[in-house]
Amino acid sequence: METSGPATQVMQSLFPLLQIVVALWAAEAILTMLLKEHRKSKKKKEREKRRLEYQDRRMANDEEHAKVTRAMRYDVLRRDGFRCVKCGRGREDGVKLHVDHIKPVSRGGKSVMSNLQTLCEDCNCGKGNKYEE
């Protein structure tokens, strides 16, 4: 028994349209996935580029910091009277003293006596890489 009523004819005429809709939906899903992957890849490349730039700067900074010898550190501490040049505290006050670059290495400062100062840990950490002329 063959049924070729109006409902069957409508379904048969809509079938090609349904195939097109499914194909478009699949294409949209694939394009969305490809765009996400592209963005993800682009972000990863940018992150890697920033990491390498940071690493290059850090290596240059480490090289400059390495120029401050133990003898140089002692000379800076002795010159500044073994006291923080900002707040005046010393070891007898229970603070740790640091030899600090006045003009930070990250901003082009060099490891020379005239660019070094004695700071307590609190003052040095508060200063960060700021440079006050």
N, CA, C and O atoms as a MOPAC input file, in Angstrom:
PM7 MOZYME 1SCF
protein

 N      0.82600 1    -1.16700 1     0.00000 1
 C      0.00000 1     0.00000 1     0.00000 1
 C      0.87500 1     1.23600 1     0.00000 1
 O      1.67900 1     1.44700 1     0.90800 1
 N      0.71700 1     2.00200 1    -0.97000 1
 C      1.55200 1     3.18100 1    -1.16600 1
 C      0.78600 1     4.41500 1    -0.74300 1
 O     -0.33400 1     4.66100 1    -1.19000 1
 N      1.42500 1     5.19800 1     0.14100 1
 C      0.77000 1     6.43700 1     0.56600 1
 C      1.53900 1     7.59700 1    -0.01100 1
 O      2.68200 1     7.85900 1     0.36200 1
 N      0.91900 1     8.26200 1    -0.89300 1
 C      1.53800 1     9.46000 1    -1.46100 1
 C      0.55600 1    10.60200 1    -1.32100 1
 O      0.12500 1    11.23400 1    -2.28500 1
 N      0.23200 1    10.82400 1    -0.06600 1
 C     -0.69400 1    11.89800 1     0.22600 1
 C      0.02400 1    13.23800 1     0.25500 1
 O      1.22700 1    13.31700 1     0.00400 1
 N     -0.72500 1    14.28700 1     0.56200 1
 C     -0.14000 1    15.63000 1     0.56800 1
 C      0.97700 1    15.78700 1     1.61600 1
 O      1.92800 1    16.53500 1     1.39000 1
 N      0.86900 1    15.09600 1     2.75000 1
 C      1.89300 1    15.22000 1     3.79000 1
 C      3.22000 1    14.64100 1     3.30300 1
 O      4.28300 1    15.21100 1     3.54800 1
 N      3.14800 1    13.51700 1     2.61800 1
 C      4.36300 1    12.88400 1     2.10400 1
 C      5.00100 1    13.75400 1     1.03800 1
 O      6.22400 1    13.88000 1     0.98600 1
 N      4.18600 1    14.35000 1     0.19300 1
 C      4.70900 1    15.22300 1    -0.86400 1
 C      5.39300 1    16.45900 1    -0.25000 1
 O      6.42900 1    16.90600 1    -0.74100 1
 N      4.80900 1    17.00200 1     0.82100 1
 C      5.39800 1    18.17500 1     1.49200 1
 C      6.74000 1    17.78100 1     2.10600 1
 O      7.71700 1    18.52400 1     2.00800 1
 N      6.78200 1    16.60500 1     2.74200 1
 C      8.01700 1    16.14300 1     3.36200 1
 C      9.10500 1    15.93200 1     2.31200 1
 O     10.26500 1    16.28400 1     2.52700 1
 N      8.72100 1    15.35800 1     1.17800 1
 C      9.69200 1    15.11800 1     0.10800 1
 C     10.19000 1    16.42900 1    -0.49100 1
 O     11.35500 1    16.53300 1    -0.87600 1
 N      9.33200 1    17.40900 1    -0.57100 1
 C      9.75700 1    18.69800 1    -1.13200 1
 C     10.60900 1    19.48300 1    -0.12600 1
 O     11.43800 1    20.29700 1    -0.53400 1
 N     10.41800 1    19.25300 1     1.19200 1
 C     11.20100 1    19.95700 1     2.21900 1
 C     12.53100 1    19.26400 1     2.51500 1
 O     13.41400 1    19.87400 1     3.11800 1
 N     12.69100 1    18.02000 1     2.10900 1
 C     13.89800 1    17.27300 1     2.41200 1
 C     15.16800 1    17.94700 1     1.88200 1
 O     16.13700 1    18.02900 1     2.63600 1
 N     15.23000 1    18.43200 1     0.64500 1
 C     16.44200 1    19.13600 1     0.17600 1
 C     16.73300 1    20.39500 1     1.01800 1
 O     17.88900 1    20.71600 1     1.29400 1
 N     15.66500 1    21.09600 1     1.41700 1
 C     15.83500 1    22.28900 1     2.24600 1
 C     16.40800 1    21.90500 1     3.61500 1
 O     17.27200 1    22.59900 1     4.15200 1
 N     15.92200 1    20.80000 1     4.16700 1
 C     16.42300 1    20.30800 1     5.44500 1
 C     17.89700 1    19.93200 1     5.33000 1
 O     18.66800 1    20.19400 1     6.25300 1
 N     18.29400 1    19.33500 1     4.24100 1
 C     19.70100 1    18.98500 1     4.01900 1
 C     20.57200 1    20.24500 1     3.96500 1
 O     21.67600 1    20.25800 1     4.50900 1
 N     20.09100 1    21.28000 1     3.32600 1
 C     20.83600 1    22.54900 1     3.23700 1
 C     20.98900 1    23.16300 1     4.63300 1
 O     22.06000 1    23.65500 1     4.98700 1
 N     19.91400 1    23.13100 1     5.41800 1
 C     19.95500 1    23.68500 1     6.77800 1
 C     20.98200 1    22.93800 1     7.63100 1
 O     21.75900 1    23.56100 1     8.35500 1
 N     20.98600 1    21.61800 1     7.54700 1
 C     21.93900 1    20.81600 1     8.31400 1
 C     23.37700 1    21.11300 1     7.85800 1
 O     24.28400 1    21.22800 1     8.68200 1
 N     23.57200 1    21.23500 1     6.55200 1
 C     24.90500 1    21.52800 1     6.01700 1
 C     25.37800 1    22.90900 1     6.48500 1
 O     26.54600 1    23.06500 1     6.84300 1
 N     24.50000 1    23.90400 1     6.48800 1
 C     24.85700 1    25.24800 1     6.95300 1
 C     25.17300 1    25.24500 1     8.44400 1
 O     26.11800 1    25.90000 1     8.88300 1
 N     24.39300 1    24.51900 1     9.21300 1
 C     24.63100 1    24.42500 1    10.65200 1
 C     26.00400 1    23.80400 1    10.92500 1
 O     26.74500 1    24.28900 1    11.78000 1
 N     26.33900 1    22.74300 1    10.20900 1
 C     27.62700 1    22.08200 1    10.37500 1
 C     28.76700 1    23.01400 1     9.96600 1
 O     29.79400 1    23.07200 1    10.64200 1
 N     28.59000 1    23.73900 1     8.86700 1
 C     29.61600 1    24.68500 1     8.40700 1
 C     29.82500 1    25.78700 1     9.44100 1
 O     30.96200 1    26.18000 1     9.70300 1
 N     28.75400 1    26.28500 1    10.02500 1
 C     28.84200 1    27.33200 1    11.05100 1
 C     29.57600 1    26.81400 1    12.27300 1
 O     30.39200 1    27.52700 1    12.85600 1
 N     29.29700 1    25.58500 1    12.66400 1
 C     29.96100 1    24.99400 1    13.82300 1
 C     31.45900 1    24.83000 1    13.55600 1
 O     32.28100 1    25.09400 1    14.43300 1
 N     31.80400 1    24.40100 1    12.36400 1
 C     33.21400 1    24.21700 1    12.01000 1
 C     33.93000 1    25.56500 1    11.97100 1
 O     35.04500 1    25.68200 1    12.48100 1
 N     33.31200 1    26.58200 1    11.37700 1
 C     33.92100 1    27.91400 1    11.31300 1
 C     34.11500 1    28.50300 1    12.70800 1
 O     35.14900 1    29.10700 1    12.99400 1
 N     33.13100 1    28.32700 1    13.56200 1
 C     33.24200 1    28.82700 1    14.93400 1
 C     34.41200 1    28.15400 1    15.64000 1
 O     35.18700 1    28.81900 1    16.32700 1
 N     34.54200 1    26.85600 1    15.47900 1
 C     35.63400 1    26.12200 1    16.09900 1
 C     36.99000 1    26.60400 1    15.56200 1
 O     37.93500 1    26.78000 1    16.33200 1
 N     37.08400 1    26.81600 1    14.25000 1
 C     38.33400 1    27.27700 1    13.64800 1
 C     38.70300 1    28.68000 1    14.14000 1
 O     39.87300 1    28.95800 1    14.40400 1
 N     37.70500 1    29.56100 1    14.26200 1
 C     37.96600 1    30.91000 1    14.76500 1
 C     38.46800 1    30.88300 1    16.20600 1
 O     39.38900 1    31.61900 1    16.56000 1
 N     37.85800 1    30.03200 1    17.03900 1
 C     38.30300 1    29.90900 1    18.43000 1
 C     39.74700 1    29.42600 1    18.48100 1
 O     40.55800 1    29.95400 1    19.24200 1
 N     40.06200 1    28.43100 1    17.67700 1
 C     41.42400 1    27.89700 1    17.64900 1
 C     42.41300 1    28.95800 1    17.17100 1
 O     43.51800 1    29.06800 1    17.70000 1
 N     42.00600 1    29.74300 1    16.16200 1
 C     42.87100 1    30.80700 1    15.64800 1
 C     43.14800 1    31.85000 1    16.73400 1
 O     44.29300 1    32.26000 1    16.92700 1
 N     42.10500 1    32.27600 1    17.43600 1
 C     42.26900 1    33.26600 1    18.51200 1
 C     43.16400 1    32.70900 1    19.62000 1
 O     44.03800 1    33.40400 1    20.13800 1
 N     42.93200 1    31.45900 1    19.96900 1
 C     43.71400 1    30.81100 1    21.01500 1
 C     45.19200 1    30.75700 1    20.60800 1
 O     46.07400 1    31.04400 1    21.41700 1
 N     45.44800 1    30.39400 1    19.36700 1
 C     46.80800 1    30.31300 1    18.85600 1
 C     47.46600 1    31.69000 1    18.84000 1
 O     48.64300 1    31.82800 1    19.17100 1
 N     46.70300 1    32.69700 1    18.45600 1
 C     47.21900 1    34.06800 1    18.39700 1
 C     47.58900 1    34.55500 1    19.80100 1
 O     48.64800 1    35.15400 1    19.99200 1
 N     46.71300 1    34.29700 1    20.78900 1
 C     47.00000 1    34.68400 1    22.17100 1
 C     48.23500 1    33.96600 1    22.68700 1
 O     49.06100 1    34.56100 1    23.38000 1
 N     48.36300 1    32.68900 1    22.35100 1
 C     49.51200 1    31.90900 1    22.80700 1
 C     50.80300 1    32.49000 1    22.23400 1
 O     51.80200 1    32.59900 1    22.94500 1
 N     50.78800 1    32.86500 1    20.94200 1
 C     51.96800 1    33.46100 1    20.31600 1
 C     52.31800 1    34.79400 1    20.96700 1
 O     53.49200 1    35.08300 1    21.19600 1
 N     51.30000 1    35.61200 1    21.26900 1
 C     51.54000 1    36.89900 1    21.92600 1
 C     52.12400 1    36.70100 1    23.31700 1
 O     53.04700 1    37.41500 1    23.70900 1
 N     51.58800 1    35.72800 1    24.07400 1
 C     52.11300 1    35.42100 1    25.40600 1
 C     53.57400 1    34.99100 1    25.33000 1
 O     54.40400 1    35.43000 1    26.12700 1
 N     53.87600 1    34.13600 1    24.37300 1
 C     55.24400 1    33.64900 1    24.20600 1
 C     56.17900 1    34.80000 1    23.83500 1
 O     57.30700 1    34.87100 1    24.32300 1
 N     55.70600 1    35.69700 1    22.97300 1
 C     56.50800 1    36.85900 1    22.57600 1
 C     56.80800 1    37.73400 1    23.79800 1
 O     57.94800 1    38.15400 1    23.99600 1
 N     55.77700 1    38.00900 1    24.62400 1
 C     55.96800 1    38.81400 1    25.83100 1
 C     56.92100 1    38.11700 1    26.80100 1
 O     57.76100 1    38.76900 1    27.42100 1
 N     56.79300 1    36.78900 1    26.93500 1
 C     57.65200 1    36.03200 1    27.83200 1
 C     59.10700 1    36.14100 1    27.39800 1
 O     59.99500 1    36.33800 1    28.22700 1
 N     59.34900 1    36.01100 1    26.09100 1
 C     60.71700 1    36.09700 1    25.58900 1
 C     61.28700 1    37.49400 1    25.75600 1
 O     62.46300 1    37.65000 1    26.08200 1
 N     60.45200 1    38.52800 1    25.53200 1
 C     60.90900 1    39.90400 1    25.73800 1
 C     61.27000 1    40.12700 1    27.19900 1
 O     62.29500 1    40.73600 1    27.50800 1
 N     60.41600 1    39.62700 1    28.10300 1
 C     60.69200 1    39.75600 1    29.53300 1
 C     61.98300 1    39.03400 1    29.88800 1
 O     62.80900 1    39.55400 1    30.63800 1
 N     62.15200 1    37.83300 1    29.34500 1
 C     63.34100 1    37.04300 1    29.63100 1
 C     64.59300 1    37.78200 1    29.15400 1
 O     65.60600 1    37.79300 1    29.85300 1
 N     64.53000 1    38.39700 1    27.97300 1
 C     65.66400 1    39.15800 1    27.46300 1
 C     66.00300 1    40.32900 1    28.38300 1
 O     67.17000 1    40.57200 1    28.69000 1
 N     64.95500 1    41.06200 1    28.82400 1
 C     65.18200 1    42.18600 1    29.74100 1
 C     65.76000 1    41.68700 1    31.05600 1
 O     66.68300 1    42.28500 1    31.60900 1
 N     65.20600 1    40.58100 1    31.55100 1
 C     65.64700 1    40.03300 1    32.83500 1
 C     67.11200 1    39.60600 1    32.75800 1
 O     67.88200 1    39.85500 1    33.68500 1
 N     67.49500 1    38.96800 1    31.66000 1
 C     68.87900 1    38.53200 1    31.50800 1
 C     69.81500 1    39.74200 1    31.47600 1
 O     70.89800 1    39.70500 1    32.06100 1
 N     69.40100 1    40.80900 1    30.79700 1
 C     70.21200 1    42.02400 1    30.75900 1
 C     70.32300 1    42.61000 1    32.16000 1
 O     71.39800 1    43.05500 1    32.56200 1
 N     69.20800 1    42.61500 1    32.91400 1
 C     69.22300 1    43.12900 1    34.28400 1
 C     70.12500 1    42.29000 1    35.17000 1
 O     70.89500 1    42.83300 1    35.96200 1
 N     70.03900 1    40.97300 1    35.04500 1
 C     70.87000 1    40.07800 1    35.86200 1
 C     72.34900 1    40.33700 1    35.58100 1
 O     73.17500 1    40.32300 1    36.49300 1
 N     72.66900 1    40.57200 1    34.32100 1
 C     74.04400 1    40.84500 1    33.93000 1
 C     74.53900 1    42.12500 1    34.60400 1
 O     75.66900 1    42.18400 1    35.08800 1
 N     73.69000 1    43.13500 1    34.62900 1
 C     74.05700 1    44.41100 1    35.26300 1
 C     74.12500 1    44.26400 1    36.78000 1
 O     75.02700 1    44.81100 1    37.41300 1
 N     73.18100 1    43.53100 1    37.36900 1
 C     73.20300 1    43.31200 1    38.81900 1
 C     74.45900 1    42.54300 1    39.23600 1
 O     74.99900 1    42.77400 1    40.31700 1
 N     74.91700 1    41.63500 1    38.38500 1
 C     76.09000 1    40.81600 1    38.71100 1
 C     77.35400 1    41.66200 1    38.82500 1
 O     78.34700 1    41.21400 1    39.39900 1
 N     77.33000 1    42.86000 1    38.29400 1
 C     78.50300 1    43.73700 1    38.36300 1
 C     78.72000 1    44.30200 1    39.76700 1
 O     79.79900 1    44.81200 1    40.06900 1
 N     77.69500 1    44.21300 1    40.62900 1
 C     77.83600 1    44.68700 1    42.00700 1
 C     78.50700 1    43.56800 1    42.80500 1
 O     77.87300 1    42.57100 1    43.15000 1
 N     79.77400 1    43.74500 1    43.08600 1
 C     80.54100 1    42.72200 1    43.79800 1
 C     80.31200 1    42.84700 1    45.30400 1
 O     79.73100 1    43.82700 1    45.77200 1
 N     80.77000 1    41.85300 1    46.05200 1
 C     80.65400 1    41.89700 1    47.51600 1
 C     81.43000 1    43.07900 1    48.07700 1
 O     80.97400 1    43.75900 1    48.99700 1
 N     82.60200 1    43.31200 1    47.51300 1
 C     83.42500 1    44.43900 1    47.97800 1
 C     82.70400 1    45.75700 1    47.71700 1
 O     82.73000 1    46.66300 1    48.55000 1
 N     82.06900 1    45.85700 1    46.57300 1
 C     81.32500 1    47.07100 1    46.22500 1
 C     80.15800 1    47.27100 1    47.18500 1
 O     79.89700 1    48.38900 1    47.63000 1
 N     79.45900 1    46.18800 1    47.50200 1
 C     78.34800 1    46.26500 1    48.45200 1
 C     78.84400 1    46.77600 1    49.81200 1
 O     78.23200 1    47.65100 1    50.42500 1
 N     79.95300 1    46.21400 1    50.25700 1
 C     80.49600 1    46.63000 1    51.54700 1
 C     80.88200 1    48.11000 1    51.51700 1
 O     80.62600 1    48.84300 1    52.47300 1
 N     81.49700 1    48.54400 1    50.42000 1
 C     81.88600 1    49.95200 1    50.29200 1
 C     80.66900 1    50.87200 1    50.34600 1
 O     80.73800 1    51.94400 1    50.94600 1
 N     79.55800 1    50.47100 1    49.72900 1
 C     78.33000 1    51.28200 1    49.75400 1
 C     77.77600 1    51.32800 1    51.17200 1
 O     77.40200 1    52.39500 1    51.65700 1
 N     77.72100 1    50.17700 1    51.84000 1
 C     77.22000 1    50.13300 1    53.21400 1
 C     78.09100 1    51.00000 1    54.13200 1
 O     77.56900 1    51.75500 1    54.95200 1
 N     79.40900 1    50.89100 1    53.99400 1
 C     80.32400 1    51.68900 1    54.82700 1
 C     80.16200 1    53.17800 1    54.53000 1
 O     80.11700 1    53.99200 1    55.45200 1
 N     80.07500 1    53.54000 1    53.24300 1
 C     79.89700 1    54.94600 1    52.85400 1
 C     78.64000 1    55.54000 1    53.49400 1
 O     78.64700 1    56.68800 1    53.93800 1
 N     77.54900 1    54.74000 1    53.53800 1
 C     76.27100 1    55.22500 1    54.08000 1
 C     76.14500 1    54.98500 1    55.58200 1
 O     75.06300 1    55.15200 1    56.14500 1
 N     77.23700 1    54.59600 1    56.23500 1
 C     77.24200 1    54.42900 1    57.68900 1
 C     76.41500 1    53.24700 1    58.16700 1
 O     75.93100 1    53.24400 1    59.29900 1
 N     76.25100 1    52.24800 1    57.32000 1
 C     75.47600 1    51.05400 1    57.65700 1
 C     74.07100 1    51.42300 1    58.15000 1
 O     73.54000 1    50.82100 1    59.08300 1
 N     73.49100 1    52.42900 1    57.49200 1
 C     72.13700 1    52.90000 1    57.82400 1
 C     71.36500 1    53.15900 1    56.52800 1
 O     71.94500 1    53.47800 1    55.49000 1
 N     70.05400 1    53.01400 1    56.61800 1
 C     69.17200 1    53.31600 1    55.48300 1
 C     69.24000 1    54.81900 1    55.21900 1
 O     69.08900 1    55.62100 1    56.14000 1
 N     69.46700 1    55.19800 1    53.96700 1
 C     69.56800 1    56.63000 1    53.64500 1
 C     68.20200 1    57.31600 1    53.65600 1
 O     68.13800 1    58.54500 1    53.69200 1
 N     67.11300 1    56.55200 1    53.62500 1
 C     65.76600 1    57.14800 1    53.64600 1
 C     65.25300 1    57.36400 1    55.06500 1
 O     64.81700 1    58.46100 1    55.41300 1
 N     65.30700 1    56.30300 1    55.89100 1
 C     64.69500 1    56.39000 1    57.23100 1
 C     65.71500 1    56.41000 1    58.36700 1
 O     65.36200 1    56.69500 1    59.51100 1
 N     66.97900 1    56.11000 1    58.05800 1
 C     68.02100 1    56.17500 1    59.07100 1
 C     68.17000 1    54.95000 1    59.94900 1
 O     69.03300 1    54.93300 1    60.82700 1
 N     67.36000 1    53.92700 1    59.74300 1
 C     67.47000 1    52.73500 1    60.58300 1
 C     68.67000 1    51.89100 1    60.15500 1
 O     69.08200 1    51.91600 1    58.99500 1
 N     69.22200 1    51.14300 1    61.11400 1
 C     70.36000 1    50.27500 1    60.83900 1
 C     70.12200 1    48.88100 1    61.36400 1
 O     69.01300 1    48.54900 1    61.78100 1
 N     71.16700 1    48.05700 1    61.34700 1
 C     71.04600 1    46.67100 1    61.79700 1
 C     70.66600 1    46.58700 1    63.26600 1
 O     69.94900 1    45.67300 1    63.67400 1
 N     71.14700 1    47.54100 1    64.06600 1
 C     70.82500 1    47.51800 1    65.49900 1
 C     69.33200 1    47.74800 1    65.74400 1
 O     68.83000 1    47.45700 1    66.82900 1
 N     68.62400 1    48.26800 1    64.74000 1
 C     67.17200 1    48.45700 1    64.83500 1
 C     66.42300 1    47.20600 1    64.36100 1
 O     65.19200 1    47.17900 1    64.34100 1
 N     67.16800 1    46.18800 1    63.98500 1
 C     66.54600 1    44.92300 1    63.57700 1
 C     66.07000 1    44.89700 1    62.13700 1
 O     65.18600 1    44.11100 1    61.79600 1
 N     66.64100 1    45.74600 1    61.28100 1
 C     66.22100 1    45.74100 1    59.87600 1
 C     67.31100 1    45.12100 1    59.01000 1
 O     68.49000 1    45.14900 1    59.36300 1
 N     66.91200 1    44.57200 1    57.89400 1
 C     67.85400 1    44.01800 1    56.92400 1
 C     68.19600 1    45.12800 1    55.94600 1
 O     67.30100 1    45.78300 1    55.41200 1
 N     69.48100 1    45.34400 1    55.70700 1
 C     69.91500 1    46.39600 1    54.79600 1
 C     70.16200 1    45.83600 1    53.39700 1
 O     70.70500 1    44.74300 1    53.23600 1
 N     69.75200 1    46.60700 1    52.39100 1
 C     69.92900 1    46.23600 1    50.98800 1
 C     70.79300 1    47.29400 1    50.31800 1
 O     70.76800 1    48.46400 1    50.69900 1
 N     71.55100 1    46.87500 1    49.32400 1
 C     72.23700 1    47.83400 1    48.45600 1
 C     71.34700 1    47.96300 1    47.22800 1
 O     71.09100 1    46.99100 1    46.51800 1
 N     70.88200 1    49.18800 1    46.99600 1
 C     69.85500 1    49.46000 1    45.98200 1
 C     70.40600 1    50.35700 1    44.88500 1
 O     71.23700 1    51.23100 1    45.13300 1
 N     69.92400 1    50.12400 1    43.65800 1
 C     70.23800 1    51.03000 1    42.54800 1
 C     69.31400 1    52.24400 1    42.65300 1
 O     68.09300 1    52.08800 1    42.68600 1
 N     69.87700 1    53.44200 1    42.70600 1
 C     69.06500 1    54.66000 1    42.77300 1
 C     68.22400 1    54.76700 1    41.50400 1
 O     66.99900 1    54.87700 1    41.56500 1
 N     68.89400 1    54.73300 1    40.36000 1
 C     68.17200 1    54.63400 1    39.08300 1
 C     68.13300 1    53.14500 1    38.75600 1
 O     69.17200 1    52.54600 1    38.47900 1
 N     66.92700 1    52.53300 1    38.78600 1
 C     66.82700 1    51.07700 1    38.62000 1
 C     67.44600 1    50.57300 1    37.31500 1
 O     67.41800 1    51.25700 1    36.29200 1
 N     67.99400 1    49.38700 1    37.37400 1
 C     68.57500 1    48.74800 1    36.19400 1
 C     67.51300 1    48.62100 1    35.10300 1
 O     67.81600 1    48.76400 1    33.91800 1
 N     66.26600 1    48.35100 1    35.50500 1
 C     65.18400 1    48.20200 1    34.52700 1
 C     64.88900 1    49.50700 1    33.79300 1
 O     64.21400 1    49.50400 1    32.76400 1
 N     65.39300 1    50.62300 1    34.32300 1
 C     65.20300 1    51.92800 1    33.67200 1
 C     66.51700 1    52.48500 1    33.15200 1
 O     66.64200 1    53.68300 1    32.89900 1
 N     67.49300 1    51.60300 1    32.99500 1
 C     68.76500 1    52.01500 1    32.39900 1
 C     69.85700 1    52.35900 1    33.38600 1
 O     70.92000 1    52.82600 1    32.97700 1
 N     69.63200 1    52.14200 1    34.68200 1
 C     70.64300 1    52.44400 1    35.69100 1
 C     71.81800 1    51.49300 1    35.60600 1
 O     71.67100 1    50.33800 1    35.20500 1
 N     72.98800 1    51.98800 1    35.98800 1
 C     74.21700 1    51.19200 1    35.94000 1
 C     74.66100 1    50.82500 1    37.34500 1
 O     74.24900 1    51.44100 1    38.32800 1
 N     75.50800 1    49.81100 1    37.41900 1
 C     76.02900 1    49.34500 1    38.70000 1
 C     77.34500 1    50.04400 1    39.00400 1
 O     78.41500 1    49.43900 1    38.94400 1
 N     77.24800 1    51.32400 1    39.33100 1
 C     78.41200 1    52.12500 1    39.70500 1
 C     78.14600 1    52.70600 1    41.08200 1
 O     76.99100 1    52.86200 1    41.47900 1
 N     79.20500 1    53.02700 1    41.81300 1
 C     79.06000 1    53.51000 1    43.19000 1
 C     78.10300 1    54.69200 1    43.30700 1
 O     77.32200 1    54.76500 1    44.25500 1
 N     78.15800 1    55.60800 1    42.35900 1
 C     77.30700 1    56.79700 1    42.44500 1
 C     75.82500 1    56.48000 1    42.24400 1
 O     74.97100 1    57.31300 1    42.55000 1
 N     75.51100 1    55.29300 1    41.73800 1
 C     74.11800 1    54.90600 1    41.51700 1
 C     73.63800 1    53.89300 1    42.55500 1
 O     72.55600 1    53.32400 1    42.41300 1
 N     74.43700 1    53.66700 1    43.59700 1
 C     74.06800 1    52.69200 1    44.62100 1
 C     73.84400 1    53.39800 1    45.95100 1
 O     74.50900 1    54.38400 1    46.26600 1
 N     72.90300 1    52.88100 1    46.72300 1
 C     72.60200 1    53.44200 1    48.04300 1
 C     72.19700 1    52.31900 1    48.98200 1
 O     71.84200 1    51.22300 1    48.54600 1
 N     72.25300 1    52.60100 1    50.26800 1
 C     71.82500 1    51.63300 1    51.28100 1
 C     70.39000 1    51.94900 1    51.66600 1
 O     70.07400 1    53.07700 1    52.04300 1
 N     69.52000 1    50.94400 1    51.56900 1
 C     68.12600 1    51.07400 1    51.99700 1
 C     67.78800 1    49.89700 1    52.89300 1
 O     68.31100 1    48.79700 1    52.71700 1
 N     66.90100 1    50.14200 1    53.86400 1
 C     66.38900 1    49.01200 1    54.64700 1
 C     65.40900 1    48.24400 1    53.76700 1
 O     64.97200 1    48.74200 1    52.73000 1
 N     65.07300 1    47.04600 1    54.18000 1
 C     64.18900 1    46.20000 1    53.37500 1
 C     62.84100 1    46.87400 1    53.12600 1
 O     62.30700 1    46.80200 1    52.01900 1
 N     62.28500 1    47.53300 1    54.15600 1
 C     60.98200 1    48.19400 1    54.00000 1
 C     61.03900 1    49.31000 1    52.95600 1
 O     60.18100 1    49.39100 1    52.07700 1
 N     62.05400 1    50.17000 1    53.05900 1
 C     62.17300 1    51.28000 1    52.10800 1
 C     62.45200 1    50.77400 1    50.69700 1
 O     61.91400 1    51.31100 1    49.72900 1
 N     63.28400 1    49.75000 1    50.57300 1
 C     63.62900 1    49.22300 1    49.25300 1
 C     62.42200 1    48.57200 1    48.59100 1
 O     62.18200 1    48.77200 1    47.40000 1
 N     61.66700 1    47.79700 1    49.35400 1
 C     60.47800 1    47.14700 1    48.78600 1
 C     59.40900 1    48.18300 1    48.44900 1
 O     58.67000 1    48.02100 1    47.47800 1
 N     59.32800 1    49.23000 1    49.23700 1
 C     58.35800 1    50.28900 1    48.94300 1
 C     58.73000 1    51.08000 1    47.71300 1
 O     57.85800 1    51.55600 1    46.98700 1
 N     60.02700 1    51.22500 1    47.47300 1
 C     60.51500 1    51.99200 1    46.31200 1
 C     60.24900 1    51.24100 1    45.01400 1
 O     59.84200 1    51.84200 1    44.02000 1
 N     60.47400 1    49.94800 1    45.01900 1
 C     60.28300 1    49.16100 1    43.79800 1
 C     61.23600 1    49.63000 1    42.72600 1
 O     62.42200 1    49.82700 1    42.99200 1
 N     60.73200 1    49.81600 1    41.50100 1
 C     61.60700 1    50.30200 1    40.43200 1
 C     61.30200 1    51.75300 1    40.08800 1
 O     61.46200 1    52.18000 1    38.94500 1
 N     60.85900 1    52.50800 1    41.09800 1
 C     60.61500 1    53.94500 1    40.89400 1
 C     61.94300 1    54.66400 1    40.88600 1
 O     62.92200 1    54.20800 1    41.47600 1
 N     61.96000 1    55.78700 1    40.21300 1
 C     63.18100 1    56.57300 1    40.12100 1
 C     62.82100 1    58.01800 1    40.39400 1
 O     62.10200 1    58.64800 1    39.61800 1
 N     63.32200 1    58.53800 1    41.49800 1
 C     63.07800 1    59.92200 1    41.86400 1
 C     64.38500 1    60.68800 1    41.76200 1
 O     65.32800 1    60.41300 1    42.50400 1
 N     64.44700 1    61.64800 1    40.85000 1
 C     65.67100 1    62.42700 1    40.67100 1
 C     65.79600 1    63.47300 1    41.74100 1
 O     66.76700 1    64.22900 1    41.75600 1

